[in-house]
């Protein structure tokens, strides 16, 4: 199971925000400590895993993958999964031992996804070098300046170092990840940027949407069926028959019209109860493919109608009872002329980058070491949260001391985040 969707633009999310500091395989012999004394920590990865961050845990071809790279992505995934679980009321702790749909435990799934992502980030600079690409002096200067500004905003180099540990990052790993993002953007521009042989034409973008993503485009008039329960009795009334009659009347008008497409737009604006109409006034891009990266699955009656209609044809009255109850009248339209080709061109290029990245991973087989087997994601994540507690306490104490001394508040961690951010490719995932 892919826990986040990797796309060609990568878009690393180093969420260095103030909220982070205001509270929050085979089993390893290492256990999560009850507390961590920051004055004794020189290697945050050793502190949370019992393994030096420089330990080689795998190779991708001839490129080494270290424990710190793997651990960063394990915790990146765990943070995002926990946010998802909390958002949907699934719990406040991750069920590490439960099996996913692929029949492996959540811990093993997280670990494998982290390994593949760490391998990709390790390979990107190697592939950039093969393409003859180098980082500009401006980029290097801007990145170094951002680190210096972070230390200045937080009050010291030590606090800045510990701040990075929270994620968990070191300056070197942060630089590696940001450099990989920058190189990935440069590779994408070199292979698929405007003016290159790989830059997709309009026809290629449309073919990508229709063939690869299995998309279709449509408008619809939606009349919702509502049931109302009386406050004084248990009786329920429904407007189904009224809505059905209205839908049939609208369908009849469209069938008898000399200009049904123009009339469809008029009736849609007047009668449709689709809450998405204001956001998508020109229609929707749907997809038969559940794994589409550009469009969503639509309710079965709408999808079936779209697949049976020719472009420009209008359906009869369709009743949907799945999820919500309502009546639809569907107009199938061609993708060409109705979608934003520039936006979808970016998605097409991102997809091409993903295919290229998959080829890199295929050509550079990942081989793990014994050290990889010793890392337990559940223990690492529990230990990281102990380290985070120590960092939070240190940050709050430093802020209180500075406030007491100067009667002014210290720069927030979020300002350090802004200062430390670097340009990266834009996107989406995570999974």
C-alpha positions, -999 to 999 in steps of 0.1 A, spaced: 0 0 0 14 34 -10 10 56 20 16 87 0 14 93 -37 47 103 -52 44 125 -82 70 138 -105 74 172 -90 83 156 -56 74 188 -36 92 180 -3 71 191 26 95 201 53 68 215 76 89 236 99 61 253 117 55 268 151 27 244 159 52 215 159 69 230 190 38 237 210 28 202 220 21 177 202 101 -57 101 120 -72 127 119 -58 161 148 -39 175 164 -44 209 163 -6 212 134 7 233 120 42 235 135 61 264 113 78 290 132 111 286 161 125 267 187 150 280 196 172 250 230 180 265 240 144 260 228 142 223 252 146 195 234 124 170 196 127 171 192 94 151 213 75 176 191 90 203 158 78 188 169 46 171 200 34 188 218 36 154 242 63 141 226 84 114 255 77 91 250 39 92 243 25 57 210 7 58 206 0 21 220 7 -14 202 17 -46 226 5 -72 259 20 -61 243 48 -41 242 44 -3 211 51 18 218 60 54 198 56 86 192 93 89 176 94 54 154 64 61 144 76 96 134 110 83 109 95 59 96 70 84 87 99 107 74 120 78 50 92 70 40 86 106 33 123 112 10 124 81 -7 91 90 -14 102 126 -28 135 113 -51 115 90 -62 92 118 -69 121 141 -88 140 114 -112 111 108 -115 101 144 -96 68 140 -75 73 171 -46 92 185 -21 64 181 -10 45 150 -19 8 149 16 -3 140 8 -41 142 -24 -40 122 -22 -54 86 -29 -32 56 -49 -42 25 -16 -57 12 -14 -81 41 16 -65 58 17 -46 90 15 -8 90 50 -7 105 64 -27 76 44 -7 50 57 26 64 92 13 65 91 1 29 76 33 16 102 53 35 130 31 20 118 37 -16 115 75 -10 149 77 6 164 58 -23 148 82 -48 161 113 -30 195 97 -29 195 89 -66 183 123 -78 217 141 -74 234 111 -91 210 114 -121 214 152 -122 252 147 -124 248 124 -153 227 151 -170 255 176 -164 235 196 -140 250 216 -110 235 238 -84 239 275 -89 260 297 -66 228 318 -60 210 287 -48 238 277 -25 241 313 -11 204 316 -5 202 282 13 232 291 35 217 325 43 184 308 53 202 286 78 220 316 93 187 335 96 171 305 113 198 306 140 195 343 143 157 341 147 158 313 172 186 329 193 216 305 188 231 279 166 224 253 192 186 261 193 186 260 155 203 226 155 178 213 180 149 228 161 159 208 130 162 176 152 125 179 159 116 168 123 141 149 126 167 167 104 203 178 106 218 206 86 234 181 63 202 161 58 181 192 53 206 203 26 205 169 9 167 169 7 165 204 -5 193 199 -30 174 168 -43 143 189 -47 162 215 -67 179 189 -89 146 172 -95 131 205 -108 162 211 -130 159 175 -144 123 181 -151 129 214 -169 158 198 -189 137 169 -201 102 183 -203 105 221 -201 91 244 -227 113 243 -258 125 208 -252 117 177 -273 98 163 -243 75 193 -238 40 179 -244 18 193 -271 -19 200 -266 -27 168 -285 -5 148 -262 -21 163 -231 -56 155 -244 -45 119 -252 -30 116 -218 -63 126 -202 -84 104 -224 -63 73 -227 -39 71 -197 -61 88 -171 -94 75 -187 -111 108 -182 -144 122 -195 -160 157 -192 -195 166 -184 -221 190 -170 -251 180 -150 -283 193 -136 -288 180 -101 -321 180 -82 -317 167 -47 -343 146 -29 -348 156 7 -366 138 35 -381 157 64 -392 142 98 -419 159 117 -411 174 150 -444 162 165 -445 127 150 -423 101 136 -437 105 101 -413 113 72 -421 133 41 -401 134 9 -400 157 -21 -390 128 -44 -421 129 -66 -419 167 -70 -382 166 -79 -387 137 -103 -415 156 -121 -393 187 -124 -365 167 -138 -387 151 -164 -401 185 -173 -365 198 -178 -355 168 -198 -386 172 -221 -377 209 -227 -341 199 -236 -353 172 -260 -377 196 -278 -352 225 -280 -336 237 -312 -305 247 -292 -303 222 -263 -267 231 -253 -275 267 -247 -308 258 -229 -289 232 -208 -267 260 -194 -297 282 -187 -316 254 -169 -285 243 -150 -279 278 -136 -316 281 -127 -324 247 -112 -293 227 -104 -288 222 -67 -252 210 -71 -231 228 -44 -200 225 -66 -215 245 -95 -201 278 -82 -166 263 -82 -169 243 -114 -193 263 -136 -179 249 -168 -183 212 -158 -164 183 -142 -136 161 -153 -143 125 -142 -123 94 -145 -130 57 -148 -96 50 -132 -98 50 -94 -61 58 -93 -63 88 -115 -41 117 -104 -61 143 -123 -98 135 -118 -122 117 -94 -146 88 -97 -182 100 -101 -214 83 -89 -221 52 -110 -252 66 -127 -234 97 -139 -203 77 -150 -224 52 -168 -243 79 -186 -211 97 -196 -196 65 -211 -228 58 -231 -232 93 -245 -215 108 -274 -200 143 -270 -228 169 -271 -255 143 -262 -278 148 -232 -291 119 -210 -326 114 -198 -335 116 -161 -312 95 -139 -319 87 -103 -291 82 -79 -296 66 -45 -260 59 -35 -246 83 -9 -272 109 -15 -306 108 -32 -311 129 -63 -320 132 -100 -294 140 -127 -296 151 -162 -261 147 -178 -245 165 -208 -214 148 -221 -188 172 -236 -154 168 -252 -123 172 -231 -107 195 -257 -119 230 -252 -133 224 -218 -103 217 -196 -73 239 -186 -46 224 -208 -18 244 -191 -27 230 -157 -31 195 -171 2 199 -190 19 203 -156 2 171 -144 13 153 -175 49 164 -171 47 153 -134 35 119 -145 63 116 -170 88 125 -142 73 97 -121 78 72 -149 114 84 -152 119 81 -114 104 46 -115 129 37 -142 158 50 -120 146 27 -91 142 -2 -115 177 3 -129 192 8 -94 179 -21 -73 175 -15 -36 194 -39 -14 191 -36 24 217 -43 50 214 -60 84 211 -26 99 178 -20 81 162 -50 98 170 -36 132 150 -4 128 115 -5 142 93 24 130 70 22 161 99 25 185 116 52 164 84 73 163 78 69 200 114 79 207 112 109 184 82 122 204 102 120 236 130 140 218 103 165 206 91 170 242 127 178 253 131 203 224 97 219 231 107 224 267 140 239 257 125 262 232 98 274 257 125 280 284 147 299 260 117 321 249 108 328 285 144 337 294 147 361 265 113 376 273 123 382 308 156 398 298 144 420 270 106 423 277 101 413 241 91 380 226 115 360 206 110 354 169 86 326 164 96 292 150 74 299 121 96 328 110 125 304 112 105 282 89 100 309 64 137 318 65 148 282 61 126 274 32 141 270 -2 126 270 -37 113 235 -45 92 220 -73 55 227 -69 27 201 -67 11 168 -41 16 136 -14 10 123 0 -11 91 -1 
